[in-house]
Amino acid sequence: MSELVTATGTCMCSFGTAPAAIRVTSQAKVLAGGKPCGTIQDAQGFVNLGPFGMCTSLANPAVASATAAALGVLTPQPCTPQIAGMFIPTKPKILISGKPCLASDCKAMCAFAGNITIVNPAQIKAIAN
């Protein structure tokens, strides 16, 4: 069962070296655990998703150039997330402010061939005693 992704959740790129925090900017009315829930539109690099540490994808021109200069030795460069579109919705019928919700099993693609997945949705489950 997937969970809603809220502000302060984290995601990871398959070519990155560190996770990045998710910032929700698409809506502020629907909350889970006191934090805004994300939608599939929360997928802009440097706005919603920060850099993933260092990039190791040769599809990234900076990595390819540095690797060529190092005579073929892979030389990671700082990540500059280039998200291709929005997150792919897995719960398209669950809408938040008219947009599909961002669930923990949603994925996005980086233009430099990386797959971006949710690592921690940050939705806190409350248990009543």
C-alpha positions as CSV (number, residue, x, y, z in Angstrom):
1,M,0.0,0.0,0.0
2,S,1.4,3.3,-1.0
3,E,1.5,6.4,1.2
4,L,1.0,10.1,0.4
5,V,4.2,12.0,-0.1
6,T,4.3,15.2,2.1
7,A,6.6,18.1,2.4
8,T,10.0,17.0,3.8
9,G,9.7,13.6,2.0
10,T,12.9,12.5,0.2
11,C,13.6,11.0,-3.2
12,M,16.6,9.5,-5.0
13,C,17.9,9.5,-8.5
14,S,19.5,6.3,-9.8
15,F,22.5,8.2,-11.0
16,G,22.8,10.5,-7.9
17,T,24.9,10.0,-4.8
18,A,22.6,11.5,-2.2
19,P,18.8,11.8,-1.6
20,A,17.0,15.1,-2.1
21,A,14.2,16.7,-0.1
22,I,10.8,17.2,-1.8
23,R,9.3,20.7,-1.4
24,V,5.5,20.8,-2.0
25,T,4.5,24.0,-3.9
26,S,1.5,22.8,-6.0
27,Q,-1.0,23.1,-3.1
28,A,-1.2,24.0,0.6
29,K,-4.8,23.1,1.7
30,V,-4.6,19.3,2.0
31,L,-2.4,18.2,4.9
32,A,-1.2,14.8,6.3
33,G,0.4,14.9,9.7
34,G,0.3,18.7,9.5
35,K,2.4,18.9,6.3
36,P,1.1,19.7,2.8
37,C,0.6,16.6,0.5
38,G,2.4,16.6,-2.8
39,T,0.9,16.2,-6.3
40,I,2.5,14.9,-9.4
41,Q,3.2,18.5,-10.4
42,D,5.8,18.8,-7.6
43,A,8.6,17.7,-9.9
44,Q,10.6,20.8,-10.9
45,G,14.4,20.7,-10.5
46,F,15.7,23.2,-7.9
47,V,12.1,24.2,-7.1
48,N,10.6,21.0,-5.8
49,L,13.6,18.6,-6.0
50,G,17.0,19.6,-5.0
51,P,20.3,18.2,-6.4
52,F,21.0,14.5,-5.7
53,G,24.6,15.1,-4.7
54,M,27.0,14.2,-7.5
55,C,25.7,12.9,-10.9
56,T,27.3,9.8,-12.4
57,S,25.4,9.6,-15.7
58,L,27.4,9.8,-18.9
59,A,24.2,11.3,-20.5
60,N,24.9,14.4,-18.4
61,P,27.2,16.6,-20.6
62,A,29.2,17.8,-17.6
63,V,30.0,14.2,-16.5
64,A,30.8,13.2,-20.1
65,S,33.1,16.1,-20.6
66,A,34.9,15.6,-17.2
67,T,35.2,11.8,-17.9
68,A,36.7,12.5,-21.4
69,A,39.2,14.9,-19.9
70,A,40.2,12.2,-17.4
71,L,40.9,9.8,-20.2
72,G,37.7,7.7,-19.7
73,V,37.8,7.5,-15.9
74,L,34.2,8.2,-14.7
75,T,34.3,11.7,-13.1
76,P,31.1,12.6,-11.3
77,Q,29.9,16.2,-11.4
78,P,27.4,18.2,-9.3
79,C,23.8,17.2,-10.0
80,T,21.7,19.6,-11.9
81,P,18.2,17.9,-11.9
82,Q,16.5,18.1,-15.2
83,I,13.1,16.5,-14.6
84,A,11.4,15.4,-17.8
85,G,7.7,16.2,-17.1
86,M,5.9,15.3,-14.0
87,F,5.9,12.3,-11.7
88,I,4.0,9.4,-13.2
89,P,0.8,9.0,-11.2
90,T,0.0,5.6,-9.7
91,K,-3.2,6.7,-8.0
92,P,-4.7,8.9,-10.8
93,K,-8.2,8.9,-9.3
94,I,-7.1,10.3,-5.9
95,L,-7.0,14.1,-6.5
96,I,-5.6,16.9,-4.4
97,S,-6.8,20.3,-5.6
98,G,-7.8,18.7,-8.9
99,K,-4.4,17.1,-9.5
100,P,-3.4,13.4,-9.0
101,C,-1.7,12.9,-5.6
102,L,2.0,12.1,-5.2
103,A,2.2,8.6,-3.8
104,S,5.2,6.8,-2.5
105,D,5.3,4.5,-5.5
106,C,5.3,7.3,-8.1
107,K,8.4,7.7,-10.3
108,A,9.9,10.5,-12.5
109,M,12.6,10.6,-15.1
110,C,15.6,12.8,-15.4
111,A,16.6,14.1,-18.8
112,F,20.1,12.6,-18.1
113,A,18.6,9.0,-18.0
114,G,18.0,8.8,-14.2
115,N,15.0,7.2,-12.6
116,I,13.7,9.2,-9.6
117,T,11.9,7.3,-6.9
118,I,10.5,8.2,-3.5
119,V,12.7,7.0,-0.6
120,N,10.7,8.4,2.3
121,P,7.2,9.7,1.8
122,A,7.3,11.5,5.3
123,Q,3.6,10.7,5.9
124,I,3.4,10.0,9.6
125,K,0.9,7.4,10.8
126,A,-0.8,8.2,14.1
127,I,-1.8,5.4,16.4
128,A,-4.4,6.1,19.0
129,N,-4.2,4.4,22.4
